[in-house]
Amino acid sequence: MISRTRCPVKQQMRFGRWKRTGQHKGLLTPEERARIAELQELLIECFVEHRGATAEGREERVKSLEAEIDDLLNKKDEVEKWATLGSA
């Protein structure tokens, strides 16, 4: 499900409003950096597939991918949030 606090995936992709990585207030542990890198790889795969599904008009898959992208972004935000709180 797309978070109410975020623009829908299509709008974020169109306007280039994805958060840049590396903008953390605290220092990340090697485990946190690895987890973020893993999530980013999954996000890239989802974005590529989303673009293809959109071009092919596969609306169900597009919606499914948007939900998956939002979930991955939430997980990435959680890792970053806990890293920031841990360094406070």
N, C-alpha and C positions, 0 to 999 in steps of 0.2 A: 504494500500500500504506500502511496506517495504521501510523505509527510506534509502537513499543512504549513509548516514553517519553511518549506523549500519550494522553489518553483518546480513545476513538472519537468521530468527528464528532457522532454523535447525542447522546452524553453531554455533550460540550462545549456544544452548542447548548442542551440542556435545562438545564444548570446555569449557563450564561452565563460560561464560563471562557475566553473568548477574550482574548488579550493585548491590552491597550490600546496604541494607537500613540502615539508621542510620548514613550515612556518609555525614551529612549536615554541611555546613559552619556556618549556622545561627541556632538559636533556632526556633523550630516549635511551633506554637500555638496548643492548643488542637484540634481545628477544622482541621488544616493542618495534624496533626498526624492521626486523625480519617479518613480523606480523603485518605491519603496514605495507611493506613491499609485496607480500603475498596478496593482500587485499587489493593493491593497485593492479597487480597482474590480472586478477580476476575481473576487476572493473574494466580494464582495457579489453579483455575478451568479450565482456558483456556489451560494451559500447560498439565494438565491431559487429557483433551479431545483431545488435539493435538496429544499426544502420542498414544492414542487409535485410532484416525482417521488415523494416519500414519501406525500403525500396521495393520489396516484393509484395507489399500490401498484406502481410500476415499480422493482422491486428491482435489476435489472441497472443501470439508470441511476443509482439511488441509490448503488450501490457504485462506479460509475465516477466520480461526482461527489465521493464521499468521497476517492477516490484523488487526484483533481485538486485538491481543497481541501488535502489534506496536502502535495502537491507545492508549491502556491502558498505555504503557510505556511512550508515549509522554505526556499523561495527568499527570502521576506521575512526570515526569521531570519538567513540568510546575509548579506544586505545589512546588517542591523543589526549582526551580529557583526563584519563587516569594518569598519564605520563605527566601532564601539567600539574595535577593535584599532588602527585608524588614528589615533585621537585619544589613544592611551595614550602 
